[in-house]
Structure formats: C-alpha cells, structure tokens
Amino acid sequence: MKISLAKTAGFCMGVRRAVEMVLDTANRASGPVCTFGPLIHNPQVLGILEEKGVKILSRVPEKGGGTVVIRAHGVSPEVEEGLARAGFKVVDATCPKVIKVQTLVRRHAAKGYIPIIVGDAEHPEVEGLVGHAAGRAIVVRGPEDVDALPETGPFVVVAQTTQDMALFAEVRRLIEKRFPAAKIFNTICDSTEKRQAEVAELARSVDAVVVVGGKSSGNTQRLFQVAGRSGKIALHVETERELSPSMLAGARHVGVTAGASTPTWVTRAVCRTLESWTGKGGGLSDRVFAVMRALVLTNAYIALGAGCLSYASLALLGLEPSMASVIMAVCYVYSIHTFNNYIGRNAYRYNDPDRARFYETHRGTLLAVSSASLAAGLLSGFHLGWASFLILCFMMFMGLSYNVLLLPGRLSMKARYPRIRAIPGSKTVSVALAWGAVTAFLPALSHATPPSLLGILAVSLFAGAVAFFRAAFFDVLDAQVDRIAGKETLATWLGDERTLLLVKKVLAALAACIFFTSVFGWVRPLGFVLLACVGFPALVMWAWERGLIHHGYRLEFWVDSNFVLAGLLAFLFR
Ligand code: SF4
C-alpha cells in the first residue's frame, strides 16, 4: 500500500505556534499553567494538556496565579488586562494573522471608523476583535445582515480569519453597493482554502482518503466532505485505533490529510499504522518494506550504519580498518539506541504505536540482546586499549543516563536539569559527539600507526557531522512529541525552521571541510568520494520538504542509509 500525505495536513501556523507555546510553558514554568478557553478542538491535544496539568480557564477570575496562555484566537484588551490584574503571568499565543486583524480594527476605530466584522459573533476570535473596536464594532453574520447596517459611516470591513470565502465575497459585494466609500480588507486566512484544494487534488490520484482530526472540528469535517465528493473511499478518524484493514480493502494507494487542529503525531500514528499493514501483503514491494521495517525497528540498520561509518572513517585516514573498532561502533550504537528507545518508549505511544507495541512485545529479548551488545562493545573497546575502554565506559554511562533522573526523588523536582535530556540541545549534540568518538576518534587514536592529530580531528568531525544531520533532522520530525515528553532537543529549543537551516549549514560546512582536508592531503582522496554523504542526506531532506516522502520507516531507512553508503563507498574505493 502506497501512502501519500498531504503537504497541508495538520496544524496551521497559528495553532502550531500556540500548542508549542503551551507545551514549552508547561515544561518550563514552575507554577500552575492554564489556557484561556480550550486551546483547540482536538480531544487528543486537550487530553495531553490535561495529563500535563494544564487547566482551562473559562472566565477572568478576581484572583489568580501562575501562567495563563492566550490561545491562537486572541482576546480583547479588557480580558488581557483583567488576567494580568488578577495576578497571572500572561503568555500571548495569539496567531500573528489574527493580531494583524486586531490591529486593523483598533487603528481604524481610533480614527473614527465603524468596524464591520464578517463572522460568527460567538466565535472567540470575533469576540476578541469586537473588544479591539472600542465599542464601535458591528458583527455581520451573512448577507442577510447588510440591510440592517446604519446609514452613517465611515466603515471598515474585515472578516473572521476562518470565514467562508464565498460568503465573504457576497457580503463584500452588498456592502460595496450600499457604501461605496467603505474600506474593505479580506482578512481570511488562506490556510483552510489551500487545505481543501489539496485534498480535492489528492483524492483524484488515490484509491482512498483518510481524513484525520477531531469529530467536532469544523475544518476537518469540511475536508472529509471534499474527499467524499470525489467518489473514492473516504474515512474520517480521530486516531489510528478507529482504522482496520477491512475499511481500506482493495486500496493500493491511500491519501492522508488532517485538519488544522490535528497534531502531527496523531497523523503520523495513522500513517505508521497504515504503513505497518503494508508489509503483510505478498507482493515484492510489501516484502521489501517488511525488511526495511524490521531493520529499522530492531535498530539493526543503524548499528550496521555505525560499523560502516567507522570503516569509512579509518579508510579516510588511510588506516587498515580493524574488526574490533567496527564491532565496538556497532555494539555501542545498538545498545545505546535500544536502551534509550526502551526507556523513552512512552513518547512512542503518541506518534508511533507500532514501535511502542514492538518494544512492549519484545522487551525481554531486546533488553537481553542490548546488554550482551553493551558487554561486547566494552570488550572490543578494551581490545583497542585502556584509553578507548575508559572513554567508552564514560560515553556509555552518559548515553544510558540521558533519560534517567540524575538526582533522587524530591531533589530532582527542584533541579533545573533533572535529566540530561532537559538540557537544551543535549540530545543532538551528545549524539554527534558520541558518534564522532566511537566511529572515528577512538578507533583512529588506538590504531597501531595513529595518523596526525589534525587528520583524526578532521575525520571525527566528518563522522560527528554526519550523525548530527541524522539527530537534528529527526529532532525536527519529532519536535511535537518531544515537547510533550519534555525533551529539550534542538528543534524544541530553536524551532523547526531554524533547526533545518542549521542542518543545511552544517551539511554545507561538512562538504567544505571534506573537500579542503582532501585537497590539503590531511585525509585520503577518498574524501572527494565521500562528498556523496553530504549530497545524499541533502537529497533526502529535499524530498521530505517537498512531501515526496513522509515520516515513516522508509524515511528512517533512507536517512540511515547514508552511513551504509559511506562504508560502501570506502570499501569500493579501497
Ligand atoms: S487558521 Fe490562519 S489565522 Fe487561524 S490560527 Fe491558523 S494560521 Fe492563524
């Protein structure tokens, strides 16, 4: 089964920003945290916020405490001032597009205009806009209300950002006819329109469409209606648990989209579930996928990748790759990945139920194999020498402590960083350092004929940067779930866009580093060939950014293939 995920699926910019702000506040604030009104129309998100202790405030109280987050719809200035007066620390998560409309209304009202707001008077966004009009606003629900408008202006017209385009066009036509001097601004957000256009397009090229989102979410329902009009199988589900293979019997290509209030992790869980059915067919692509899934799920592929990278690093220095250093890299990476995935498996229940099930079902075997692998890694490190052994012990200790509390009980509650994972960017940076050390630095340093320190550092940088790409790229993909789990990754710290930009810069710097160190002879000419290990991840990221491949086992497989590619190129070169 082929799965195509709509590019516009999931949170719109304003909702995503508001959810991130609430989760960041909940993870970092010391006192109680609440939102003013329900954050979004999605039961999964509201359930998670409740689990994290985020309460919903339905009105401005006389006295309050802690932090209150204003949702994407915004509020009136009176409400915001009332919250601050009551004693709350106010975090404003109003969508920037809504702020623009609020500013338009406020400025024009101050100049004597009468703001006409085309929208639903009970909608929180409209209530907020009315509050910015200094008591002068008139709310128009539809064309039927235009006749009742007063004769005297001047008028300024704006729309609720989620207003129906056709309805606004009709109201606009009538107002222009009655009040030719009225200033009219189309403030409808294009996010909804683009989403509907894309699902109509998607439905044409697939056998079935799965629309993911809250049953009470208006924009999700409209997507479902658009998909249904195509005549293809159309399903509206809130979570992957509502799906069964029989519902999509005969469908070889399934399109997935989601409403503006559907979190990425819910959509991803649906895609993962659909993907997990793929391997159960009898076709060649099904069997290939089953192998990919098994390699990724068991961490066998990433461990193989570590061995390949170690081989390539030594070959880059012109050294004979030793079996002990390859085994050390394979065992270290396998055991650390498996232990940490097992310890952090709770986060998978949000976005990757297939992996969560795998870890639950096979936990005995996985823990036994990881322990054996840990011992084998240490033994190989010992074989390389005392220095390698001790550094490896330290790295393993740090790697395994990543998810565990560093201080006992109450002390950990007071600590700013109770776990290593709570230190901003810690995961990404420590992964890069560990990979650089275990696949390049230690094997080169302990080699019978160690090369120049400059060469060792250049190759360690190469290995660390390739691993950095993987860690930072997955940080971006997992940012929403990491926020829930309270992990301080680069993406939760810097934001998705800045992290992606950083990843691109690191890849560019890596390309320059390999090129010049090869030109100056610090590493072997193999460096020119290994430039492919910069081009390949850039290509994978490009395909992901254009929606040609979505987050799933296939994407993980291709990202990890970069390490295997390095080993393969080094082998062929030698
Ligand atoms: S639909 Fe548009 S205006 Fe409304 S929250 Fe999303 S991005 Fe902002």
Residues whose N, C-alpha, C, O or C-beta is under 5 A from the ligand:
A	BS01	SF4	C12 M13 G14 V15 A72 C95 K97 V98 T161 C189 S191
